[in-house]
């Protein structure tokens, strides 16, 4: 397959501030998300970077908090968490399951329950995530028909991010095309 048979898209999703005093409605904050999408006839590959570019009022709050932290000695961790880009995921999007028993993307969701008495006794007092099955799935624009099975490689996202830094978008497209060929053409 040659490069002209791929569809390529770069998407920037906006930052948000969805904090709320009610914990059940508090969706937090998030900076701009950067996505690279590569679609071929057999599936797709994506690369996701959390830029940490925040809304102006959120950035102002974060800056003030970081200035206070300088005196506490936790600045190094805070800089990485709140200011540096975070390579999140390199993902394969397939029309067929990629591992035994895999469910379509979006066919489960996380809900939060209160900890059991046993969990409380062991010192766990936060809400506990529980995966719940749904009768639907998330539509995927990288797979014809929309139903998609995703395999996310989080551990290698940092190495892919280095390609972005040194080789720009041309390097990312080459890496995504290589990943596509490994997953969809060499297994055939």
N, C-alpha and C positions, 0 to 999 in steps of 0.2 A: 504494500500500500504506500503510495507517495503522499507527501505533505499536503498536496492540493485537495486530497479527498477528505481532509479533516475540516470541521467547523471549529473556529477558535473564538472565544469570548473572554474579555476581561470585564469584571463587574466590581464596582465599589458600592457597598451597601452602607447607608448612612448611620452615623452614631445615634444613640438614643439615651434618654433619661426616663426610665419608667419606674422610678422609685415610688413607693406608696407606703403610708403608715400601716396599712393592713397587710400583714405578711402574706396572705393569700392572693393579694393583688400586686405584690412587690416583685417586679421583673428586673430590677437593678439598672445598671448602666452598661453601656458597651460603646466602644469606639468604632470607627469606620472599619468594615471588613473588606478585605481585598480577595477576590476570587479569580482564578484562571480556570476556564473550562475548555476541555478538548473533547469533541464528539466525533466518533467514527461510526461506521455502519454496524459494528458489533457491540457498541457500548461507549463508555467515556471515562475520562480521568479528570480529576479536579485537584487544585492546590489552593489552600486557604491560609491567609495570613491575617491575624488580628493586629491592626496597625497601632492601636492605642491612641489614635487621634480622636480626642474627646470633644464634645460640645463645649463652647467657650465657658459657660458657667460651671460645668463639671471640671474642666481643666483648672479653673481658678480655685475651686475647692481642693482639688488634688494637690496643687502647688502649695497651698497653705498647710495642708496636712503633712506634706513632705518636709517643709521648712521646720515644722515642729519635731519631726522624726529625726532630723539631723543630730539633735542633742541626745537622742536615745540610742544611737549606734545602729539602727536598722535601715539606714539609707540605701545600702547596696542592694538588698533584696527589694526594697520599694522601687528603686529606679528600674530594675528589670521588670517588675510586675506592672508598673503604672506608666512607664515612658517608652520602653523599648518595644519594637515590634515583636510579636510572638508567632513563630511559624506553627500553625495549628495542625494541619493534616494534608497528606497526599492521599486521595481516595480513588478507588476503582468503582465504577458504576456499571453493573452488569444486568442484562435482562434475565439471567438465570442465577440461582443461588451459587455463591462462591465457597460455601462450606456447608456441611451436612446440617440440616435443621434450620438453616438461616431463614428468617422472615423478611418480607419486603420492607424496604425503608419506610418508616412512618407507621408501620402496622402495630407498633407498641408505643406506649407513652409512659413517662414517669409521673407517678402521683406520690404524694407525701402523706405518710401516716405518723401518728404519735408512736413513740417507742413503747414496747411492751414493758411490763413490770420487771421482767428479767433483764432487759436491756438497760432500764433505769438503774437497777441494782449494780450493774457493771460500770456505771458512770456515764452512760450514753443518754443524753437528755434532748438532743436535737430531733427534728423530724427525720424519718427514715424513708429513703426512696424505694418505691415498689414499681416494678415494670408491669403494666396492664396491657393486655391484648385489645386491639381495636379491630373493627370490621372494615377498615379502610387502609389506605397507604398514601404516602406522599407522592405527588406527581414529580417525575424527574425529567428534565428537558434534555438529558444526555442519553436517554434510552428510548428508542422508538416504542410507542405504546404506553409509556409513562411509568410502568411498574419497574422498580429498580431494586437491586440488591447491592448494598454498599459494603466495601471493605476499606476501612480507614487505617492508614499507616501513620501513626503519630510520631513514632520514634525517628523516622527518617525525614520528617518535615524540616528539621534544622539543616540537614545537608542540602535539601532542595532549596531552602531559603538562601544558602550560600551561593548557589547557582544564580539566583535572582540578583544578588549583590554584585557578583563578579561578571555575569554575562547578560544581565537584563532579561527582557521578555523573550528574546531569541533563544537564550539558554533554557528558559522555562519551557518553551514550546518543544524544544528538542527533547528535554527530559520527559515531558508528558507523552510525546510520541513514542519514545523508547519504552516507557511503561505500558502504553497501549499495546505495542507490538509483543512485548513479553507476555502480557495477560491474554490477549485475544488472538494473536496469530501464531505464536509458538505452541500454544496448547491445542490448537485445532488438529 
